[in-house]
Amino acid sequence: MPSSISRFLANGLLDHVFGGNTYAPLPTIYLALLATAPISYFDGGGEVEEAGVSRLAIVNDATAFPASTTIGLSTVKTNGIPLDFGTASSTLASVAFGFYDAAVGGSWLGGGTFTVPLSFASGVNVVIPSEAIAIAFNAASAGSCSGYLCRSLLNFAFGAVDYLSPPTFAAYFTTAPNYTTGNGAVEPSGGGYSRIAARRINGALNGTFSNGAEDITISFPFSLAFVIPFPPPTGSQGTVIAGGLFDAISGGNLLCGGDFVTPLTLVSGNSGVRFAVNSIQVKILSIA
């Protein structure tokens, strides 16, 4: 099922995590039934109101939108309650749906298509069953938000389950990445390896490294704007193939990560790993 949150919502959520701004979940979300599929699930469009049915106001809580799940590469959020639009004044057919932040006009938050188009006769209550609506995006793949962060952000936007941006980020590299959770990533256990901390100051990230202080800024499309240098290895660190950002200097959860273009075998005498400009990019990917 094609589905995505919007560009507007993706920007707000990623900026909440990495950009130093705060996104406040909406107390009420408005659902529209669409007679035609959106021109773009990322940008919206295609809304057609008919049969006397207008947008439905939904209280944005964990009852209406239970916890999201990650299955394979998809993180999915479904409706936890039936959604009653009232009585159709004429025959109504809908192939897709869209979420908005207002009863009229407003900003597109995302949407998707129904697996089976809906059809209601005149005089019939237009009710969408529980779990009939799903909004999703790709997770757990190289270059995107991790499965953990995708679930957290969907729960934050749809369900209003609080997500606080971590005060400290940590750059890491790994010999065996796990983008689904991040917790299974195999990091070097010796050779002088450690994650490098970076903390946000005034809307940017500021990191202090072994060779002094360097600023790290993140802006749309939320990519690394300065080099992160790791110290040269003092012993074997293995063959590292990927890297990214955790939400803690030890333990914690992977937020984003990607594969290196060329794997690096690190032993004493090598130069340290350097995350180049734009080498870390944080993406939210739609389900095509």
N, C-alpha and C positions, 0 to 999 in steps of 0.2 A: 504494500500500500504506500503510494507516494505520501510523504508526510514530513513536516518540518516546523520548527519554530521560525519566526520571522527574522529578517536581518535586524530590525529594530530591537527585538527582544534579545537576540544573540549578542548584539553590541552592549546592551545594558547589563546582561549577566556576566559577560567576560570582563567588562570594565569594573564590575563589582569585585571580581576576584583579583584581577591583575592591575587595574588602572587607577585605583585609589578613589573611585567614586562609589556611591552607595545606591544599590537598586532596592526599592521597597516593593515587596509583592503586593499585588492588587487585592483589596478586600472582596471585590466582585469582578468576575470575568463574564463576558457576554459571548454567547454562542450563536452563530448564524448557520442556517441550512442553506446550501448553495445548489442552484439548479444546474450550474456549469462548474467544471473544475477550475480552480484558480489558475491564472496565467502563469504564476510562479508561486510555489509553496513557500519560498523564502520571502517573497515580496507581496504576496496577496493578490487581490483582484478577483473578479468573477462573481461577486455577491449578487444574488437575485432574490428579493423577497416576494413571496407570492402566497396566495390562498389565506391571506389574513394572518400569516404567521410572521412575527418579527423576532428580533434577537432575544434570546433567553438569558436572564440574569442568573448567574450561578455563584453562590457563596464559595469563595476560594479557600477551601480547607482540606484537610486530609480525608474527610468523609467523601466529599465530592471527587477528590483526586487522590486515591490511595498511593502508597509508595511505588515508585517506578522500579522496573526490573531491567537487567541487561541479559539478553539471550544472544549468544554469538556476538555479532558486531552491532546489534541494535539495542538501544536503550529506549524503553517504551513506557508511556504513561496512559492509563485508560480511566474512563469515568467510573466511579464506584457506586453511583446511584442512577436510577432512571431519570431521564430529563424530559419533562412534560412541557411542550410548547403550547398546549391548549388545543382547541378544536379548529380543524381546517375548514375554511369557508368555501373551498372548492378543491378539486383534485390537486394534490401536491406531490411532486417528484423531486428527489434530491440525490445528487451523486457525490456530494462533498460537503465539508463543513469548515468553518473558520472561527477562530477566537479573536475577540476585539477587547479593547480596554474601555469601551463606552457603548451605551445603548444605541447611539446613532453616530456615524462618523468614527472618529477616534483612530487609533493605531491598530494595525493588523498584528496579532501576536503569533499566528501560525495556524496551520490547518492540515487537512488531509482528505483523502477520498474514502468512501465506504467500500468495503469489499464487495458488498451486494447493494446496488442502488435502492433507495427507499421509495416507497409509493404509498400514499394515503388517500383514501376517498374523501369526498366532501362530507362533513359532519362527523368525521372520525377524530379522536384525540391523537395528536402527533406526539408520540412518546418514543424516545430513543432508549433502548434497554441499557442496563449496566454493561460495561466493558465493550460497548459497540463503537465507541469513539476512541481512537488511539492517536496520540501525537508522539513522534519519535525522532531521534537522530542517531547517526552512526556513532559508535563509541568503540573503544578498545582497539583502535587501529592506529598505525604509525602516523604521527603528525596531527592527531586530533586530541581533544580532551580525553582523559582516561575514562574508563567505565565508571569509576568512583565519582569523578567530577561531573560526568553527564547525569548520573542519578541524582547527585546533590543539587544540580542546577534545575533539573526538571521538577524535583520535589519542592524547590524554593519558589519557582515561578508558578507552578500548578500544584497547590496544596499548602503554600505559605509555610513550609517547614524551614525554619531559619537556617541560613548558611552564612557563617562569618568568614570573611577573607582572612587567611592566616597572617599573623604579624611577621612571620619569618618564612621565607621560601628557601629551598635548598637545591642547588644544581647537583646532578649526579650523573654517572655513566655506569654502564652495565655490560656484562658478558652475555646475558640472557634476559631480554626485556619481557615484561608481562603487562600489556596495555589494558587488560581487563580490570585488574585491581591495582597493579603496581607493587603490591606486597610480595609478589613472587619473583620480582626482578633480582637477579644474582649480581651483586656488586662485588668488586674486588675486596678481599679480606686482608690484604697486606700490601707491602710495597709503598707504604706511606699514603695510601688512599684515604680520603675522607670527603664527604659532601662539602660544598662551599655555600655558606649562608648568605642570604641577601634579604634586606628588609626594606619595606616601602617607606619613603619619606616624601611628604608633600606630593602625593600622587605618582611618584616614581619608585623604582626599586633602587636601593643603594647597598652595594656589597663591599665588604672589606676583605681583602685577600692577602696572601702571604707576601705579595710584592707591592702592597700599598692599597689605597682605596680607589675604586673605579665605580662610576655610576652606571646603572642599568636602567634604561627606561623602556616601558612597554606601551605601545600605542597601536591603533588599528592598522593592519590586521593582527595586532597583538603578537609581534615578533620581537626578538631580542635586538636591541639597538646598539649594544656595545659588546666587546669581547669578554667572556668569562674565562680566565686562565687558571687551570689547575696546576699545582706544583709538579715538577718533574718526578717520576717514580723513583723510589729508593730501592726497589726490588720488583719482582714480577707482579704485574697486575692483571695478567691474562690478555686475551684478545677481546677488546671492548667493541661493541657493535651499535650501541644506542645510548641516548642520554635524554635528559629533560629536567623537570622540576618536581620536587616533592613539597609537601606542606610542612615539613619539619626537618631539622638537621639530622635526626635519627628516627628510625621507625616511620610513622606517619603514613600518608597516602600519596600515591602518584597523582599529579594534576595533569601533566601533559608530557609527551615524549615522542621521539622519532628516531629512526635508524640513521646511522652515519652513512654517508655515501661510500666510504671505504673503511672497513674494519681496521682497528689499530692494535697491534701487539705491543704491549708496554712492558719494558724491562728497565732496569737501572741503566742510566746513561741516555735514555730517550728524552726528548722534550715532553713536557706535560701536555695533556689534552687542552685544547682551546676551543671553546664554543664561539664560533665566529658570528659576526653580525647576521641577523636573520636566521641563525641556525636553529633557534627554538621558535616555533610558530604554534600558536594555540588556535585551534579551529573547532567550530561546530559544524558538522557535516549532515546534510539532509538525507533522508531515506528516499532514493529515487525509485 
